[in-house]
Amino acid sequence: MENRIKFLLVIVFGILLIPFIAMQLTDDVVWSFVDFLIAGLIIFSCLWIIDFILRKPYAFAMRFLIIFLIVVIFFISWIELAVGLFD
């Protein structure tokens, strides 16, 4: 496996440790295996796309705009899955 993918997986694992530890400390966080799986897939795919964009020879402004849009789409999707922003 490529080192970049390993690094991205370590970052995803580290981010997913936050809700896992919170589940051990409080009853307010209740995630199932499917929640962790979906969150991991969303986070990994966003990080992978950002890494892909950063390796392309686009101008700085274009890379910044694309990454900004990816992050905005990520947060809108996350909020929609968490609380139903558009319901």
PyMOL Python script that loads the backbone (N, CA, C, O; Angstrom):
from pymol import cmd

cmd.read_pdbstr("""\
ATOM      1  N   MET A   1       0.847  -1.186   0.000  1.00  0.00           N
ATOM      2  CA  MET A   1       0.000   0.000   0.000  1.00  0.00           C
ATOM      3  C   MET A   1       0.888   1.244   0.000  1.00  0.00           C
ATOM      4  O   MET A   1       1.918   1.289   0.672  1.00  0.00           O
ATOM      5  N   GLU A   2       0.482   2.213  -0.740  1.00  0.00           N
ATOM      6  CA  GLU A   2       1.254   3.444  -0.858  1.00  0.00           C
ATOM      7  C   GLU A   2       1.294   4.183   0.476  1.00  0.00           C
ATOM      8  O   GLU A   2       0.333   4.139   1.244  1.00  0.00           O
ATOM      9  N   ASN A   3       2.397   4.856   0.745  1.00  0.00           N
ATOM     10  CA  ASN A   3       2.564   5.561   2.016  1.00  0.00           C
ATOM     11  C   ASN A   3       1.536   6.668   2.204  1.00  0.00           C
ATOM     12  O   ASN A   3       1.113   6.933   3.329  1.00  0.00           O
ATOM     13  N   ARG A   4       1.130   7.313   1.122  1.00  0.00           N
ATOM     14  CA  ARG A   4       0.130   8.372   1.227  1.00  0.00           C
ATOM     15  C   ARG A   4      -1.193   7.820   1.730  1.00  0.00           C
ATOM     16  O   ARG A   4      -1.843   8.432   2.578  1.00  0.00           O
ATOM     17  N   ILE A   5      -1.592   6.672   1.213  1.00  0.00           N
ATOM     18  CA  ILE A   5      -2.858   6.071   1.639  1.00  0.00           C
ATOM     19  C   ILE A   5      -2.771   5.638   3.089  1.00  0.00           C
ATOM     20  O   ILE A   5      -3.726   5.809   3.846  1.00  0.00           O
ATOM     21  N   LYS A   6      -1.638   5.081   3.485  1.00  0.00           N
ATOM     22  CA  LYS A   6      -1.446   4.704   4.891  1.00  0.00           C
ATOM     23  C   LYS A   6      -1.565   5.934   5.790  1.00  0.00           C
ATOM     24  O   LYS A   6      -2.205   5.888   6.841  1.00  0.00           O
ATOM     25  N   PHE A   7      -0.942   7.027   5.366  1.00  0.00           N
ATOM     26  CA  PHE A   7      -1.002   8.264   6.147  1.00  0.00           C
ATOM     27  C   PHE A   7      -2.438   8.769   6.258  1.00  0.00           C
ATOM     28  O   PHE A   7      -2.861   9.189   7.335  1.00  0.00           O
ATOM     29  N   LEU A   8      -3.194   8.732   5.157  1.00  0.00           N
ATOM     30  CA  LEU A   8      -4.587   9.165   5.183  1.00  0.00           C
ATOM     31  C   LEU A   8      -5.420   8.267   6.097  1.00  0.00           C
ATOM     32  O   LEU A   8      -6.286   8.756   6.823  1.00  0.00           O
ATOM     33  N   LEU A   9      -5.166   6.968   6.065  1.00  0.00           N
ATOM     34  CA  LEU A   9      -5.897   6.048   6.939  1.00  0.00           C
ATOM     35  C   LEU A   9      -5.591   6.306   8.409  1.00  0.00           C
ATOM     36  O   LEU A   9      -6.478   6.187   9.254  1.00  0.00           O
ATOM     37  N   VAL A  10      -4.350   6.658   8.720  1.00  0.00           N
ATOM     38  CA  VAL A  10      -3.986   6.992  10.106  1.00  0.00           C
ATOM     39  C   VAL A  10      -4.725   8.256  10.545  1.00  0.00           C
ATOM     40  O   VAL A  10      -5.204   8.329  11.677  1.00  0.00           O
ATOM     41  N   ILE A  11      -4.823   9.241   9.671  1.00  0.00           N
ATOM     42  CA  ILE A  11      -5.557  10.470   9.996  1.00  0.00           C
ATOM     43  C   ILE A  11      -7.030  10.161  10.236  1.00  0.00           C
ATOM     44  O   ILE A  11      -7.614  10.647  11.205  1.00  0.00           O
ATOM     45  N   VAL A  12      -7.634   9.359   9.363  1.00  0.00           N
ATOM     46  CA  VAL A  12      -9.050   8.988   9.528  1.00  0.00           C
ATOM     47  C   VAL A  12      -9.248   8.247  10.836  1.00  0.00           C
ATOM     48  O   VAL A  12     -10.188   8.534  11.578  1.00  0.00           O
ATOM     49  N   PHE A  13      -8.370   7.294  11.126  1.00  0.00           N
ATOM     50  CA  PHE A  13      -8.459   6.551  12.380  1.00  0.00           C
ATOM     51  C   PHE A  13      -8.360   7.487  13.579  1.00  0.00           C
ATOM     52  O   PHE A  13      -9.109   7.345  14.546  1.00  0.00           O
ATOM     53  N   GLY A  14      -7.431   8.449  13.517  1.00  0.00           N
ATOM     54  CA  GLY A  14      -7.281   9.412  14.610  1.00  0.00           C
ATOM     55  C   GLY A  14      -8.519  10.269  14.803  1.00  0.00           C
ATOM     56  O   GLY A  14      -8.916  10.544  15.935  1.00  0.00           O
ATOM     57  N   ILE A  15      -9.125  10.689  13.710  1.00  0.00           N
ATOM     58  CA  ILE A  15     -10.342  11.500  13.809  1.00  0.00           C
ATOM     59  C   ILE A  15     -11.488  10.671  14.380  1.00  0.00           C
ATOM     60  O   ILE A  15     -12.271  11.167  15.190  1.00  0.00           O
ATOM     61  N   LEU A  16     -11.590   9.413  13.963  1.00  0.00           N
ATOM     62  CA  LEU A  16     -12.673   8.559  14.455  1.00  0.00           C
ATOM     63  C   LEU A  16     -12.462   8.115  15.902  1.00  0.00           C
ATOM     64  O   LEU A  16     -13.392   7.623  16.540  1.00  0.00           O
ATOM     65  N   LEU A  17     -11.252   8.286  16.418  1.00  0.00           N
ATOM     66  CA  LEU A  17     -11.025   7.998  17.833  1.00  0.00           C
ATOM     67  C   LEU A  17     -11.765   8.990  18.731  1.00  0.00           C
ATOM     68  O   LEU A  17     -12.124   8.653  19.859  1.00  0.00           O
ATOM     69  N   ILE A  18     -11.990  10.193  18.246  1.00  0.00           N
ATOM     70  CA  ILE A  18     -12.661  11.216  19.063  1.00  0.00           C
ATOM     71  C   ILE A  18     -14.066  10.773  19.454  1.00  0.00           C
ATOM     72  O   ILE A  18     -14.368  10.761  20.647  1.00  0.00           O
ATOM     73  N   PRO A  19     -14.950  10.404  18.508  1.00  0.00           N
ATOM     74  CA  PRO A  19     -16.270   9.940  18.947  1.00  0.00           C
ATOM     75  C   PRO A  19     -16.215   8.604  19.691  1.00  0.00           C
ATOM     76  O   PRO A  19     -17.052   8.345  20.556  1.00  0.00           O
ATOM     77  N   PHE A  20     -15.232   7.749  19.360  1.00  0.00           N
ATOM     78  CA  PHE A  20     -15.127   6.474  20.062  1.00  0.00           C
ATOM     79  C   PHE A  20     -14.803   6.690  21.540  1.00  0.00           C
ATOM     80  O   PHE A  20     -15.398   6.055  22.410  1.00  0.00           O
ATOM     81  N   ILE A  21     -13.867   7.578  21.816  1.00  0.00           N
ATOM     82  CA  ILE A  21     -13.527   7.892  23.212  1.00  0.00           C
ATOM     83  C   ILE A  21     -14.691   8.591  23.887  1.00  0.00           C
ATOM     84  O   ILE A  21     -14.975   8.326  25.055  1.00  0.00           O
ATOM     85  N   ALA A  22     -15.369   9.479  23.175  1.00  0.00           N
ATOM     86  CA  ALA A  22     -16.533  10.171  23.748  1.00  0.00           C
ATOM     87  C   ALA A  22     -17.629   9.172  24.107  1.00  0.00           C
ATOM     88  O   ALA A  22     -18.334   9.367  25.097  1.00  0.00           O
ATOM     89  N   MET A  23     -17.785   8.111  23.326  1.00  0.00           N
ATOM     90  CA  MET A  23     -18.787   7.086  23.631  1.00  0.00           C
ATOM     91  C   MET A  23     -18.456   6.371  24.943  1.00  0.00           C
ATOM     92  O   MET A  23     -19.359   5.923  25.649  1.00  0.00           O
ATOM     93  N   GLN A  24     -17.181   6.263  25.267  1.00  0.00           N
ATOM     94  CA  GLN A  24     -16.781   5.600  26.503  1.00  0.00           C
ATOM     95  C   GLN A  24     -16.992   6.487  27.719  1.00  0.00           C
ATOM     96  O   GLN A  24     -17.164   5.992  28.833  1.00  0.00           O
ATOM     97  N   LEU A  25     -16.981   7.797  27.507  1.00  0.00           N
ATOM     98  CA  LEU A  25     -17.043   8.739  28.628  1.00  0.00           C
ATOM     99  C   LEU A  25     -18.435   9.286  28.904  1.00  0.00           C
ATOM    100  O   LEU A  25     -18.714   9.711  30.025  1.00  0.00           O
ATOM    101  N   THR A  26     -19.317   9.286  27.905  1.00  0.00           N
ATOM    102  CA  THR A  26     -20.635   9.876  28.077  1.00  0.00           C
ATOM    103  C   THR A  26     -21.680   9.073  27.309  1.00  0.00           C
ATOM    104  O   THR A  26     -21.362   8.338  26.374  1.00  0.00           O
ATOM    105  N   ASP A  27     -22.917   9.229  27.722  1.00  0.00           N
ATOM    106  CA  ASP A  27     -24.014   8.572  27.013  1.00  0.00           C
ATOM    107  C   ASP A  27     -24.605   9.457  25.920  1.00  0.00           C
ATOM    108  O   ASP A  27     -25.538   9.042  25.232  1.00  0.00           O
ATOM    109  N   ASP A  28     -24.080  10.665  25.747  1.00  0.00           N
ATOM    110  CA  ASP A  28     -24.597  11.590  24.749  1.00  0.00           C
ATOM    111  C   ASP A  28     -24.168  11.230  23.329  1.00  0.00           C
ATOM    112  O   ASP A  28     -24.831  11.615  22.365  1.00  0.00           O
ATOM    113  N   VAL A  29     -23.074  10.503  23.195  1.00  0.00           N
ATOM    114  CA  VAL A  29     -22.575  10.096  21.882  1.00  0.00           C
ATOM    115  C   VAL A  29     -22.900   8.616  21.706  1.00  0.00           C
ATOM    116  O   VAL A  29     -22.384   7.766  22.432  1.00  0.00           O
ATOM    117  N   VAL A  30     -23.754   8.320  20.742  1.00  0.00           N
ATOM    118  CA  VAL A  30     -24.140   6.935  20.478  1.00  0.00           C
ATOM    119  C   VAL A  30     -23.979   6.685  18.977  1.00  0.00           C
ATOM    120  O   VAL A  30     -24.838   7.061  18.179  1.00  0.00           O
ATOM    121  N   TRP A  31     -22.883   6.054  18.611  1.00  0.00           N
ATOM    122  CA  TRP A  31     -22.620   5.725  17.219  1.00  0.00           C
ATOM    123  C   TRP A  31     -22.643   4.220  17.055  1.00  0.00           C
ATOM    124  O   TRP A  31     -22.208   3.486  17.943  1.00  0.00           O
ATOM    125  N   SER A  32     -23.141   3.764  15.939  1.00  0.00           N
ATOM    126  CA  SER A  32     -23.097   2.342  15.615  1.00  0.00           C
ATOM    127  C   SER A  32     -21.894   2.093  14.705  1.00  0.00           C
ATOM    128  O   SER A  32     -21.189   3.021  14.307  1.00  0.00           O
ATOM    129  N   PHE A  33     -21.680   0.811  14.387  1.00  0.00           N
ATOM    130  CA  PHE A  33     -20.602   0.466  13.474  1.00  0.00           C
ATOM    131  C   PHE A  33     -20.805   1.131  12.115  1.00  0.00           C
ATOM    132  O   PHE A  33     -19.848   1.583  11.486  1.00  0.00           O
ATOM    133  N   VAL A  34     -22.051   1.186  11.672  1.00  0.00           N
ATOM    134  CA  VAL A  34     -22.361   1.799  10.374  1.00  0.00           C
ATOM    135  C   VAL A  34     -22.033   3.292  10.397  1.00  0.00           C
ATOM    136  O   VAL A  34     -21.545   3.831   9.404  1.00  0.00           O
ATOM    137  N   ASP A  35     -22.295   3.961  11.515  1.00  0.00           N
ATOM    138  CA  ASP A  35     -21.945   5.385  11.629  1.00  0.00           C
ATOM    139  C   ASP A  35     -20.440   5.594  11.468  1.00  0.00           C
ATOM    140  O   ASP A  35     -20.000   6.500  10.760  1.00  0.00           O
ATOM    141  N   PHE A  36     -19.651   4.737  12.138  1.00  0.00           N
ATOM    142  CA  PHE A  36     -18.200   4.840  12.009  1.00  0.00           C
ATOM    143  C   PHE A  36     -17.755   4.536  10.576  1.00  0.00           C
ATOM    144  O   PHE A  36     -16.853   5.189  10.051  1.00  0.00           O
ATOM    145  N   LEU A  37     -18.381   3.559   9.957  1.00  0.00           N
ATOM    146  CA  LEU A  37     -18.033   3.194   8.591  1.00  0.00           C
ATOM    147  C   LEU A  37     -18.324   4.329   7.617  1.00  0.00           C
ATOM    148  O   LEU A  37     -17.479   4.665   6.786  1.00  0.00           O
ATOM    149  N   ILE A  38     -19.504   4.917   7.711  1.00  0.00           N
ATOM    150  CA  ILE A  38     -19.874   6.018   6.817  1.00  0.00           C
ATOM    151  C   ILE A  38     -18.989   7.228   7.060  1.00  0.00           C
ATOM    152  O   ILE A  38     -18.515   7.852   6.110  1.00  0.00           O
ATOM    153  N   ALA A  39     -18.759   7.569   8.335  1.00  0.00           N
ATOM    154  CA  ALA A  39     -17.898   8.717   8.647  1.00  0.00           C
ATOM    155  C   ALA A  39     -16.490   8.476   8.115  1.00  0.00           C
ATOM    156  O   ALA A  39     -15.877   9.379   7.546  1.00  0.00           O
ATOM    157  N   GLY A  40     -15.977   7.264   8.298  1.00  0.00           N
ATOM    158  CA  GLY A  40     -14.636   6.948   7.796  1.00  0.00           C
ATOM    159  C   GLY A  40     -14.547   7.061   6.290  1.00  0.00           C
ATOM    160  O   GLY A  40     -13.571   7.592   5.760  1.00  0.00           O
ATOM    161  N   LEU A  41     -15.562   6.565   5.595  1.00  0.00           N
ATOM    162  CA  LEU A  41     -15.564   6.654   4.132  1.00  0.00           C
ATOM    163  C   LEU A  41     -15.630   8.102   3.652  1.00  0.00           C
ATOM    164  O   LEU A  41     -14.926   8.483   2.717  1.00  0.00           O
ATOM    165  N   ILE A  42     -16.476   8.903   4.293  1.00  0.00           N
ATOM    166  CA  ILE A  42     -16.601  10.308   3.890  1.00  0.00           C
ATOM    167  C   ILE A  42     -15.301  11.062   4.150  1.00  0.00           C
ATOM    168  O   ILE A  42     -14.825  11.802   3.289  1.00  0.00           O
ATOM    169  N   ILE A  43     -14.729  10.874   5.335  1.00  0.00           N
ATOM    170  CA  ILE A  43     -13.490  11.584   5.680  1.00  0.00           C
ATOM    171  C   ILE A  43     -12.354  11.141   4.765  1.00  0.00           C
ATOM    172  O   ILE A  43     -11.610  11.971   4.243  1.00  0.00           O
ATOM    173  N   PHE A  44     -12.222   9.819   4.570  1.00  0.00           N
ATOM    174  CA  PHE A  44     -11.145   9.315   3.712  1.00  0.00           C
ATOM    175  C   PHE A  44     -11.285   9.823   2.281  1.00  0.00           C
ATOM    176  O   PHE A  44     -10.299  10.233   1.668  1.00  0.00           O
ATOM    177  N   SER A  45     -12.496   9.799   1.750  1.00  0.00           N
ATOM    178  CA  SER A  45     -12.668  10.237   0.363  1.00  0.00           C
ATOM    179  C   SER A  45     -12.350  11.720   0.214  1.00  0.00           C
ATOM    180  O   SER A  45     -11.732  12.119  -0.773  1.00  0.00           O
ATOM    181  N   CYS A  46     -12.756  12.534   1.163  1.00  0.00           N
ATOM    182  CA  CYS A  46     -12.428  13.966   1.084  1.00  0.00           C
ATOM    183  C   CYS A  46     -10.920  14.189   1.175  1.00  0.00           C
ATOM    184  O   CYS A  46     -10.364  14.977   0.410  1.00  0.00           O
ATOM    185  N   LEU A  47     -10.257  13.500   2.105  1.00  0.00           N
ATOM    186  CA  LEU A  47      -8.811  13.646   2.232  1.00  0.00           C
ATOM    187  C   LEU A  47      -8.091  13.142   0.987  1.00  0.00           C
ATOM    188  O   LEU A  47      -7.103  13.737   0.557  1.00  0.00           O
ATOM    189  N   TRP A  48      -8.586  12.041   0.401  1.00  0.00           N
ATOM    190  CA  TRP A  48      -7.955  11.492  -0.792  1.00  0.00           C
ATOM    191  C   TRP A  48      -8.095  12.458  -1.968  1.00  0.00           C
ATOM    192  O   TRP A  48      -7.142  12.652  -2.723  1.00  0.00           O
ATOM    193  N   ILE A  49      -9.267  13.063  -2.130  1.00  0.00           N
ATOM    194  CA  ILE A  49      -9.480  14.026  -3.215  1.00  0.00           C
ATOM    195  C   ILE A  49      -8.611  15.261  -3.008  1.00  0.00           C
ATOM    196  O   ILE A  49      -8.021  15.775  -3.959  1.00  0.00           O
ATOM    197  N   ILE A  50      -8.531  15.737  -1.768  1.00  0.00           N
ATOM    198  CA  ILE A  50      -7.679  16.899  -1.486  1.00  0.00           C
ATOM    199  C   ILE A  50      -6.223  16.577  -1.789  1.00  0.00           C
ATOM    200  O   ILE A  50      -5.521  17.391  -2.389  1.00  0.00           O
ATOM    201  N   ASP A  51      -5.764  15.401  -1.382  1.00  0.00           N
ATOM    202  CA  ASP A  51      -4.392  14.993  -1.686  1.00  0.00           C
ATOM    203  C   ASP A  51      -4.164  14.922  -3.193  1.00  0.00           C
ATOM    204  O   ASP A  51      -3.124  15.354  -3.689  1.00  0.00           O
ATOM    205  N   PHE A  52      -5.126  14.384  -3.910  1.00  0.00           N
ATOM    206  CA  PHE A  52      -5.047  14.299  -5.368  1.00  0.00           C
ATOM    207  C   PHE A  52      -4.933  15.689  -6.001  1.00  0.00           C
ATOM    208  O   PHE A  52      -4.116  15.905  -6.896  1.00  0.00           O
ATOM    209  N   ILE A  53      -5.755  16.623  -5.532  1.00  0.00           N
ATOM    210  CA  ILE A  53      -5.738  17.995  -6.066  1.00  0.00           C
ATOM    211  C   ILE A  53      -4.411  18.683  -5.754  1.00  0.00           C
ATOM    212  O   ILE A  53      -3.878  19.415  -6.588  1.00  0.00           O
ATOM    213  N   LEU A  54      -3.879  18.448  -4.556  1.00  0.00           N
ATOM    214  CA  LEU A  54      -2.625  19.098  -4.186  1.00  0.00           C
ATOM    215  C   LEU A  54      -1.451  18.614  -5.039  1.00  0.00           C
ATOM    216  O   LEU A  54      -0.468  19.340  -5.189  1.00  0.00           O
ATOM    217  N   ARG A  55      -1.530  17.414  -5.597  1.00  0.00           N
ATOM    218  CA  ARG A  55      -0.454  16.894  -6.426  1.00  0.00           C
ATOM    219  C   ARG A  55      -0.562  17.310  -7.887  1.00  0.00           C
ATOM    220  O   ARG A  55       0.348  17.039  -8.670  1.00  0.00           O
ATOM    221  N   LYS A  56      -1.641  17.955  -8.264  1.00  0.00           N
ATOM    222  CA  LYS A  56      -1.822  18.404  -9.646  1.00  0.00           C
ATOM    223  C   LYS A  56      -1.203  19.792  -9.836  1.00  0.00           C
ATOM    224  O   LYS A  56      -1.153  20.585  -8.895  1.00  0.00           O
ATOM    225  N   PRO A  57      -0.734  20.084 -11.043  1.00  0.00           N
ATOM    226  CA  PRO A  57      -0.050  21.368 -11.278  1.00  0.00           C
ATOM    227  C   PRO A  57      -1.003  22.532 -11.572  1.00  0.00           C
ATOM    228  O   PRO A  57      -0.739  23.339 -12.463  1.00  0.00           O
ATOM    229  N   TYR A  58      -2.091  22.617 -10.836  1.00  0.00           N
ATOM    230  CA  TYR A  58      -2.998  23.748 -11.010  1.00  0.00           C
ATOM    231  C   TYR A  58      -2.398  24.989 -10.343  1.00  0.00           C
ATOM    232  O   TYR A  58      -1.502  24.892  -9.505  1.00  0.00           O
ATOM    233  N   ALA A  59      -2.913  26.148 -10.734  1.00  0.00           N
ATOM    234  CA  ALA A  59      -2.512  27.386 -10.067  1.00  0.00           C
ATOM    235  C   ALA A  59      -3.010  27.353  -8.621  1.00  0.00           C
ATOM    236  O   ALA A  59      -3.980  26.664  -8.304  1.00  0.00           O
ATOM    237  N   PHE A  60      -2.347  28.095  -7.763  1.00  0.00           N
ATOM    238  CA  PHE A  60      -2.692  28.098  -6.345  1.00  0.00           C
ATOM    239  C   PHE A  60      -4.152  28.472  -6.123  1.00  0.00           C
ATOM    240  O   PHE A  60      -4.844  27.836  -5.327  1.00  0.00           O
ATOM    241  N   ALA A  61      -4.617  29.489  -6.815  1.00  0.00           N
ATOM    242  CA  ALA A  61      -6.000  29.940  -6.629  1.00  0.00           C
ATOM    243  C   ALA A  61      -6.996  28.852  -7.020  1.00  0.00           C
ATOM    244  O   ALA A  61      -8.010  28.671  -6.346  1.00  0.00           O
ATOM    245  N   MET A  62      -6.716  28.132  -8.096  1.00  0.00           N
ATOM    246  CA  MET A  62      -7.602  27.056  -8.530  1.00  0.00           C
ATOM    247  C   MET A  62      -7.614  25.915  -7.512  1.00  0.00           C
ATOM    248  O   MET A  62      -8.676  25.389  -7.178  1.00  0.00           O
ATOM    249  N   ARG A  63      -6.425  25.530  -7.015  1.00  0.00           N
ATOM    250  CA  ARG A  63      -6.367  24.477  -5.994  1.00  0.00           C
ATOM    251  C   ARG A  63      -7.104  24.895  -4.740  1.00  0.00           C
ATOM    252  O   ARG A  63      -7.844  24.105  -4.155  1.00  0.00           O
ATOM    253  N   PHE A  64      -6.903  26.139  -4.326  1.00  0.00           N
ATOM    254  CA  PHE A  64      -7.569  26.644  -3.131  1.00  0.00           C
ATOM    255  C   PHE A  64      -9.086  26.597  -3.300  1.00  0.00           C
ATOM    256  O   PHE A  64      -9.796  26.180  -2.386  1.00  0.00           O
ATOM    257  N   LEU A  65      -9.583  27.015  -4.447  1.00  0.00           N
ATOM    258  CA  LEU A  65     -11.020  27.026  -4.706  1.00  0.00           C
ATOM    259  C   LEU A  65     -11.599  25.609  -4.695  1.00  0.00           C
ATOM    260  O   LEU A  65     -12.651  25.372  -4.102  1.00  0.00           O
ATOM    261  N   ILE A  66     -10.926  24.684  -5.339  1.00  0.00           N
ATOM    262  CA  ILE A  66     -11.414  23.304  -5.385  1.00  0.00           C
ATOM    263  C   ILE A  66     -11.420  22.687  -3.992  1.00  0.00           C
ATOM    264  O   ILE A  66     -12.395  22.045  -3.602  1.00  0.00           O
ATOM    265  N   ILE A  67     -10.345  22.876  -3.245  1.00  0.00           N
ATOM    266  CA  ILE A  67     -10.276  22.328  -1.888  1.00  0.00           C
ATOM    267  C   ILE A  67     -11.316  22.980  -0.998  1.00  0.00           C
ATOM    268  O   ILE A  67     -11.936  22.301  -0.180  1.00  0.00           O
ATOM    269  N   PHE A  68     -11.520  24.273  -1.138  1.00  0.00           N
ATOM    270  CA  PHE A  68     -12.548  24.962  -0.363  1.00  0.00           C
ATOM    271  C   PHE A  68     -13.931  24.376  -0.649  1.00  0.00           C
ATOM    272  O   PHE A  68     -14.711  24.144   0.275  1.00  0.00           O
ATOM    273  N   LEU A  69     -14.230  24.141  -1.909  1.00  0.00           N
ATOM    274  CA  LEU A  69     -15.525  23.554  -2.274  1.00  0.00           C
ATOM    275  C   LEU A  69     -15.677  22.141  -1.726  1.00  0.00           C
ATOM    276  O   LEU A  69     -16.762  21.767  -1.283  1.00  0.00           O
ATOM    277  N   ILE A  70     -14.612  21.353  -1.750  1.00  0.00           N
ATOM    278  CA  ILE A  70     -14.662  20.005  -1.192  1.00  0.00           C
ATOM    279  C   ILE A  70     -14.946  20.054   0.299  1.00  0.00           C
ATOM    280  O   ILE A  70     -15.757  19.277   0.802  1.00  0.00           O
ATOM    281  N   VAL A  71     -14.290  20.954   1.007  1.00  0.00           N
ATOM    282  CA  VAL A  71     -14.505  21.085   2.451  1.00  0.00           C
ATOM    283  C   VAL A  71     -15.932  21.552   2.752  1.00  0.00           C
ATOM    284  O   VAL A  71     -16.558  21.054   3.687  1.00  0.00           O
ATOM    285  N   VAL A  72     -16.445  22.494   1.978  1.00  0.00           N
ATOM    286  CA  VAL A  72     -17.827  22.958   2.169  1.00  0.00           C
ATOM    287  C   VAL A  72     -18.819  21.829   1.926  1.00  0.00           C
ATOM    288  O   VAL A  72     -19.756  21.645   2.704  1.00  0.00           O
ATOM    289  N   ILE A  73     -18.620  21.077   0.857  1.00  0.00           N
ATOM    290  CA  ILE A  73     -19.503  19.944   0.563  1.00  0.00           C
ATOM    291  C   ILE A  73     -19.411  18.905   1.673  1.00  0.00           C
ATOM    292  O   ILE A  73     -20.422  18.324   2.064  1.00  0.00           O
ATOM    293  N   PHE A  74     -18.197  18.667   2.184  1.00  0.00           N
ATOM    294  CA  PHE A  74     -18.026  17.731   3.296  1.00  0.00           C
ATOM    295  C   PHE A  74     -18.838  18.165   4.513  1.00  0.00           C
ATOM    296  O   PHE A  74     -19.572  17.360   5.087  1.00  0.00           O
ATOM    297  N   PHE A  75     -18.713  19.428   4.910  1.00  0.00           N
ATOM    298  CA  PHE A  75     -19.426  19.894   6.105  1.00  0.00           C
ATOM    299  C   PHE A  75     -20.942  19.912   5.904  1.00  0.00           C
ATOM    300  O   PHE A  75     -21.687  19.577   6.825  1.00  0.00           O
ATOM    301  N   ILE A  76     -21.397  20.291   4.737  1.00  0.00           N
ATOM    302  CA  ILE A  76     -22.843  20.265   4.475  1.00  0.00           C
ATOM    303  C   ILE A  76     -23.361  18.821   4.536  1.00  0.00           C
ATOM    304  O   ILE A  76     -24.423  18.565   5.104  1.00  0.00           O
ATOM    305  N   SER A  77     -22.619  17.893   3.958  1.00  0.00           N
ATOM    306  CA  SER A  77     -23.020  16.480   4.014  1.00  0.00           C
ATOM    307  C   SER A  77     -23.020  15.967   5.443  1.00  0.00           C
ATOM    308  O   SER A  77     -23.943  15.263   5.853  1.00  0.00           O
ATOM    309  N   TRP A  78     -21.987  16.319   6.203  1.00  0.00           N
ATOM    310  CA  TRP A  78     -21.883  15.878   7.593  1.00  0.00           C
ATOM    311  C   TRP A  78     -23.041  16.412   8.423  1.00  0.00           C
ATOM    312  O   TRP A  78     -23.640  15.671   9.202  1.00  0.00           O
ATOM    313  N   ILE A  79     -23.356  17.675   8.265  1.00  0.00           N
ATOM    314  CA  ILE A  79     -24.470  18.276   9.011  1.00  0.00           C
ATOM    315  C   ILE A  79     -25.787  17.656   8.591  1.00  0.00           C
ATOM    316  O   ILE A  79     -26.646  17.413   9.439  1.00  0.00           O
ATOM    317  N   GLU A  80     -25.969  17.395   7.317  1.00  0.00           N
ATOM    318  CA  GLU A  80     -27.202  16.764   6.838  1.00  0.00           C
ATOM    319  C   GLU A  80     -27.366  15.373   7.443  1.00  0.00           C
ATOM    320  O   GLU A  80     -28.457  15.009   7.880  1.00  0.00           O
ATOM    321  N   LEU A  81     -26.300  14.605   7.468  1.00  0.00           N
ATOM    322  CA  LEU A  81     -26.371  13.265   8.056  1.00  0.00           C
ATOM    323  C   LEU A  81     -26.592  13.316   9.564  1.00  0.00           C
ATOM    324  O   LEU A  81     -27.236  12.429  10.124  1.00  0.00           O
ATOM    325  N   ALA A  82     -26.067  14.340  10.222  1.00  0.00           N
ATOM    326  CA  ALA A  82     -26.162  14.413  11.680  1.00  0.00           C
ATOM    327  C   ALA A  82     -27.521  14.912  12.147  1.00  0.00           C
ATOM    328  O   ALA A  82     -28.124  14.309  13.035  1.00  0.00           O
ATOM    329  N   VAL A  83     -28.013  15.997  11.569  1.00  0.00           N
ATOM    330  CA  VAL A  83     -29.244  16.607  12.092  1.00  0.00           C
ATOM    331  C   VAL A  83     -30.304  16.889  11.041  1.00  0.00           C
ATOM    332  O   VAL A  83     -31.374  17.396  11.380  1.00  0.00           O
ATOM    333  N   GLY A  84     -30.047  16.584   9.798  1.00  0.00           N
ATOM    334  CA  GLY A  84     -31.036  16.838   8.763  1.00  0.00           C
ATOM    335  C   GLY A  84     -31.216  18.305   8.467  1.00  0.00           C
ATOM    336  O   GLY A  84     -32.292  18.861   8.689  1.00  0.00           O
ATOM    337  N   LEU A  85     -30.184  18.930   7.973  1.00  0.00           N
ATOM    338  CA  LEU A  85     -30.178  20.356   7.680  1.00  0.00           C
ATOM    339  C   LEU A  85     -31.270  20.774   6.709  1.00  0.00           C
ATOM    340  O   LEU A  85     -31.839  21.856   6.851  1.00  0.00           O
ATOM    341  N   PHE A  86     -31.574  19.931   5.722  1.00  0.00           N
ATOM    342  CA  PHE A  86     -32.520  20.295   4.671  1.00  0.00           C
ATOM    343  C   PHE A  86     -33.904  19.711   4.856  1.00  0.00           C
ATOM    344  O   PHE A  86     -34.703  19.722   3.920  1.00  0.00           O
ATOM    345  N   ASP A  87     -34.206  19.202   6.035  1.00  0.00           N
ATOM    346  CA  ASP A  87     -35.556  18.647   6.280  1.00  0.00           C
ATOM    347  C   ASP A  87     -36.552  19.706   6.682  1.00  0.00           C
ATOM    348  O   ASP A  87     -37.720  19.396   6.919  1.00  0.00           O
TER     349      ASP A  87
END
""", "prot")
cmd.dss("prot")
cmd.show_as("cartoon", "prot")
cmd.util.cbc("prot")
cmd.orient("prot")
